Amino acid sequence: MMALYGPLRLILDVAFFIMIIHIIMSWLISFQVLNLGQQFVAQIWFGLNRLLEPIYTPIRNILPDTRPLDLAPLVAFIIIISLRDYILPAILL
């Protein structure tokens, strides 16, 4: 079982940190600390969006429409934390 636990935990940890970076970048872009006109910032931003949109889209389809506030990243963040810290150890250990 530990052979499954290690890689699954690693995948969830990587997803956790990618989401943290995406959330912080979205705040910095919203408050105009970062500018999408800069090529490096835009490449990172669009790359993170391409990685995370397949996770966010099904969640957005389930959640009610809260147009100015996107709750999909928060829900995905809570799901990843729950899987990583509570559900995965309970199932595999």
C-alpha positions as CSV (number, residue, x, y, z in Angstrom):
1,M,0.0,0.0,0.0
2,M,2.9,2.4,0.6
3,A,3.8,2.0,-3.1
4,L,0.5,3.7,-3.9
5,Y,0.6,6.2,-1.1
6,G,3.9,7.9,-2.0
7,P,3.1,8.7,-5.6
8,L,-0.5,9.8,-4.8
9,R,0.7,12.0,-2.0
10,L,3.3,13.5,-4.3
11,I,0.7,14.3,-7.0
12,L,-1.6,15.9,-4.5
13,D,1.3,17.9,-3.0
14,V,2.3,19.2,-6.5
15,A,-1.4,20.1,-7.3
16,F,-1.6,21.9,-3.9
17,F,1.5,24.1,-4.6
18,I,0.4,24.8,-8.2
19,M,-3.0,25.9,-6.9
20,I,-1.3,28.1,-4.3
21,I,0.8,29.8,-7.0
22,H,-2.2,30.3,-9.2
23,I,-4.3,31.8,-6.4
24,I,-1.5,34.2,-5.4
25,M,-0.8,35.2,-9.0
26,S,-4.5,35.9,-9.5
27,W,-4.5,38.2,-6.5
28,L,-1.3,40.0,-7.7
29,I,-2.8,40.4,-11.2
30,S,-6.1,41.7,-9.8
31,F,-4.3,44.3,-7.7
32,Q,-2.1,45.2,-10.6
33,V,1.1,44.2,-9.0
34,L,1.8,41.8,-11.9
35,N,1.1,42.8,-15.5
36,L,0.0,40.3,-18.1
37,G,1.7,42.6,-20.6
38,Q,5.0,41.1,-19.5
39,Q,5.7,38.0,-21.5
40,F,7.2,36.0,-18.6
41,V,4.2,36.7,-16.3
42,A,1.7,36.0,-19.1
43,Q,3.4,32.6,-20.0
44,I,3.2,31.5,-16.4
45,W,-0.4,32.7,-16.0
46,F,-1.7,31.0,-19.1
47,G,0.3,27.8,-18.4
48,L,-1.2,27.6,-14.9
49,N,-4.7,28.3,-16.4
50,R,-4.2,25.5,-18.9
51,L,-3.2,23.1,-16.1
52,L,-6.0,24.0,-13.7
53,E,-9.0,24.6,-16.0
54,P,-9.7,20.9,-16.4
55,I,-10.0,20.7,-12.6
56,Y,-12.0,23.9,-12.2
57,T,-14.5,23.4,-15.1
58,P,-16.5,20.4,-13.6
59,I,-16.6,22.2,-10.2
60,R,-17.9,25.4,-11.9
61,N,-20.6,23.3,-13.6
62,I,-21.8,22.0,-10.2
63,L,-21.6,25.3,-8.2
64,P,-24.2,28.0,-8.5
65,D,-23.2,31.1,-10.6
66,T,-21.5,33.7,-8.3
67,R,-20.3,35.8,-11.2
68,P,-17.9,38.3,-9.6
69,L,-16.5,35.6,-7.3
70,D,-15.1,32.4,-8.6
71,L,-15.5,29.7,-5.9
72,A,-14.1,26.8,-8.0
73,P,-10.5,27.3,-6.9
74,L,-11.5,27.4,-3.3
75,V,-13.6,24.2,-3.6
76,A,-10.8,22.4,-5.5
77,F,-8.3,23.6,-2.9
78,I,-10.5,22.1,-0.1
79,I,-10.9,18.9,-2.0
80,I,-7.2,18.5,-2.5
81,I,-6.4,19.2,1.1
82,S,-9.1,16.7,2.2
83,L,-7.8,14.0,-0.1
84,R,-4.2,14.6,0.9
85,D,-4.5,14.9,4.6
86,Y,-7.6,12.9,5.6
87,I,-9.0,10.6,3.0
88,L,-5.9,9.1,1.4
89,P,-4.2,8.2,4.7
90,A,-7.4,6.7,6.0
91,I,-7.8,4.5,2.9
92,L,-4.2,3.4,2.4
93,L,-2.9,3.0,5.9
